[in-house]
Amino acid sequence: MKKRPSKGLTFLLSCCTGVGHLYLGAMTRGLQFLLIFFGSIAAIDIFYLNIFPFWIPVIWFYGMFDALQLADQETIEDKPLVDWRQLTGARMGYGLIGLGLFLIVDDVLPRVWNTFFSQFLTGWVSFRSLLMAGLLIGFGIVLLRGKRVK
């Protein structure tokens, strides 16, 4: 008879999002939680994205809840949190275009507005945000214009 995982240890390990899943043997799901959680933190820091701070507690609580639900199951099945194959093509393209437009509206346009109606503002942060927005929009357009399967 196989020993069931400890719910208490699962709870404690789930305080670091994804680690509880790894303890339960759900490696794919745990790694996806880790990537999404710490990727969101990195996106906030690197790109100054103001949309992700509310997202971090949602990921954290959902990851903890999901790990505890997996610990209750008789057999733990490692289903991916996000099926990356469904995010290719048009869905991913529209998402990247939307994120790029959000970056422009949230960070770049206020700086351009202040440039014309206040003192002249330049700097690496504005350039980095504009560059990232352009790359996201460009990559989204490339995905949308990609090969069509008949």
Secondary structure, 3 states (H helix, E strand, C coil): CCCCCCHHHHHHHCCCCCHHHHHHCCHHHHHHHHHHHHHHHHHHHHHCCCCCCCHHHHHHHHHHHHHHHHHHCCCCCCCCCCCHHHHCCHHHHHHHHHHHHHHHHHHHHHHHHHHHHCCCCCCHHHHHHHHHHHHHHHHHHHHHCCCCCC
